[in-house]
Structures are given as C-alpha cells and as structure tokens.
Amino acid sequence: MLLTHGARACLRAATLAAKADRQLDALRQWAVNIQARTHHNKAACALANKLARICYSVLRDATAYGEPQPRLARKAARASFAVAA
C-alpha cells in the first residue's frame, strides 16, 4: 500500500514538473509516458511495481540506485560458483 501511495505522489509530482517544462529523469519520464497511454490508476500501479523491483534489486545487491555494474558482477559470481562446484 505504501508503494502505491508513493507511486501516486511521484506520478503527480512528475506530471506537474512536465507541465512546468522542467527536466524529468528517466523513471519519471517513463511514468508520465505510461500515464499518457493509460488510466492514471494503472500507471500508478505500474510505477509501484517498478519501484518494488528497484527496491528489491538495491537490497539484494547492497548497492546504490542506478549503478549498472552489479548485474555483471552477479553474473560473474554465478559463473565462478558454477565452476567451483
């Protein structure tokens, strides 16, 4: 429920920023594009889902948001684990 409320707030802020011609980051731009194509409730749920996946990956990898390296490092760790076993 908290993710949904956070997504609604983020979507509202992104919509207002877009109307004021301010620069949006990639996540907010994605959310605004989804909202333009579908109902705002569906867009809020899609954003909440994306935020949950981001939260999970940040906690799983113990990294900061936006770092692209962990996926490659995780893949290399799996490969070395498979060889060692």
NORJONOR-V65682 format. One record per pair of residues at least 12 apart in sequence whose C-alpha atoms are under 6 Angstrom apart, sorted by the first residue. I is the first residue (numbers start at 1). J is the second residue. D is the distance in whole Angstrom. If there is no record, write none. Layout:
# NORJONOR-V65682
I,J,D
I,J,D
This chain:
# NORJONOR-V65682
3,48,5
4,48,5
7,44,5
7,47,6
7,48,5
8,44,5
14,28,6
